[in-house]
Amino acid sequence: MMNKKVALSFLLGGGLTVVILQGWPALSERVHEKLSFFATAVKNHDQVGAVAPFSQETGKTIMQESLAHVSAARSLKRRQTLRVLEIGPGMGGVSEMIVSFLEQQHPRYKLDLVEIDRDFATLLKEKFKSNKRIKVYCKDFLDFRARGRYDLVISTLPLNSCTFSAQLVGDIFDKLRACLRADGVFTFVEYVGARHFSRAYYRLKLSDEEYELLQGKAELLAQIIKHNAVSKRVVPLNVPPTWVYTCTFGSTKKPLK
Ligand SMILES: C[S@@+](CC[C@H](N)C(=O)[O-])C[C@H]1O[C@@H](n2cnc3c(N)ncnc32)[C@H](O)[C@@H]1O
């Protein structure tokens, strides 16, 4: 009886050790990525506009919604090439989710990543170097020269950051429209309550004139969502929780309430 107990404890202990040893590199890699992201975010906070990368849950929601609407917009066959653009991929957390969905559902995809931060872009090039379907461009999106139009554009740009003026946000959406096929789909994120929070926060920090400009941006984002969003999903499992808006520039959509 005693021997059985000892054997069982050895078995459980051994199993646990194997799980820990196998899981540790992946876990420590994730922790390392989060810390590196945080360090760049602190150094470059206006441009990065986040303290943590978007969660896997956010990536999943982005892809589920985007692909559902891409398929609805035109009858895509699996053998057709799906052209996807991601703006602001950071360290590539959402990009990995994009790749995993595309490999399954549209294996003939092409994915372009446009990232302004040089360190992030270097990391992305390393991360995806073995995937010939992915190209990384270290560029400001506004200076990016797209070769042909995309079926899907995904943005995790921090549009509510104070350095993103109403003019800049307007220019980004104009450029995005120019990059997209007429029946293309675009998806972007916005932290829950971000517009209300930044209004209250910057009311204390900005001059009246600057504050007016910020109000203009909030109004512009609200209009873009009202006229173009075909779906709006909340992702509670993100720090902080976030909205995922999927949109089309097509004229046939009914605006979301
Ligand atoms: C909120 S972070 C999102 C990062 C990443 N997608 C994730 O999953 O966590 C925003 C990213 O947009 C990038 N970015 C900011 N302005 C940009 C621009 N004009 N063009 C391209 N990338 C930009 C930042 O460097 C940063 O990596």
The ligand as an SDF file (V2000), in Angstrom:
LIG
                    3D

 27 29  0  0  0  0  0  0  0  0999 V2000
   -1.7710   50.3340  -28.9290 C   0  0  0  0  0  0  0  0  0  0  0  0
   -0.2880   49.7640  -29.7000 S   0  0  0  0  0  0  0  0  0  0  0  0
   -0.8850   48.2160  -30.3390 C   0  0  0  0  0  0  0  0  0  0  0  0
    0.1990   47.2030  -30.4980 C   0  0  0  0  0  0  0  0  0  0  0  0
   -0.2040   45.8030  -30.9310 C   0  0  0  0  0  0  0  0  0  0  0  0
   -1.0760   45.7800  -32.0600 N   0  0  0  0  0  0  0  0  0  0  0  0
   -0.7860   44.9360  -29.8240 C   0  0  0  0  0  0  0  0  0  0  0  0
   -1.3990   43.9630  -30.1450 O   0  0  0  0  0  0  0  0  0  0  0  0
   -0.6510   45.1950  -28.6860 O   0  0  0  0  0  0  0  0  0  0  0  0
   -0.2310   50.8340  -31.1090 C   0  0  0  0  0  0  0  0  0  0  0  0
    0.8860   50.5460  -32.1080 C   0  0  0  0  0  0  0  0  0  0  0  0
    0.7570   51.4590  -33.2080 O   0  0  0  0  0  0  0  0  0  0  0  0
    2.0420   51.9140  -33.6000 C   0  0  0  0  0  0  0  0  0  0  0  0
    1.8640   53.1980  -34.3170 N   0  0  0  0  0  0  0  0  0  0  0  0
    1.5460   54.3970  -33.7810 C   0  0  0  0  0  0  0  0  0  0  0  0
    1.4410   55.3320  -34.7550 N   0  0  0  0  0  0  0  0  0  0  0  0
    1.6790   54.6950  -35.9370 C   0  0  0  0  0  0  0  0  0  0  0  0
    1.6980   55.1140  -37.3070 C   0  0  0  0  0  0  0  0  0  0  0  0
    1.4460   56.3860  -37.6480 N   0  0  0  0  0  0  0  0  0  0  0  0
    1.9710   54.2050  -38.2700 N   0  0  0  0  0  0  0  0  0  0  0  0
    2.2180   52.9040  -37.9440 C   0  0  0  0  0  0  0  0  0  0  0  0
    2.2240   52.4410  -36.6560 N   0  0  0  0  0  0  0  0  0  0  0  0
    1.9510   53.3230  -35.6640 C   0  0  0  0  0  0  0  0  0  0  0  0
    2.7910   52.0260  -32.2750 C   0  0  0  0  0  0  0  0  0  0  0  0
    4.1880   52.0460  -32.4360 O   0  0  0  0  0  0  0  0  0  0  0  0
    2.3000   50.7680  -31.5530 C   0  0  0  0  0  0  0  0  0  0  0  0
    3.0760   49.6520  -31.8720 O   0  0  0  0  0  0  0  0  0  0  0  0
  1  2  1  0
  2  3  1  0
  2 10  1  0
  3  4  1  0
  4  5  1  0
  5  6  1  0
  5  7  1  0
  7  8  2  0
  7  9  1  0
 10 11  1  0
 11 12  1  0
 11 26  1  0
 12 13  1  0
 13 14  1  0
 13 24  1  0
 14 15  1  0
 14 23  1  0
 15 16  2  0
 16 17  1  0
 17 18  1  0
 17 23  2  0
 18 19  1  0
 18 20  2  0
 20 21  1  0
 21 22  2  0
 22 23  1  0
 24 25  1  0
 24 26  1  0
 26 27  1  0
M  CHG  2   2   1   9  -1
M  END
$$$$
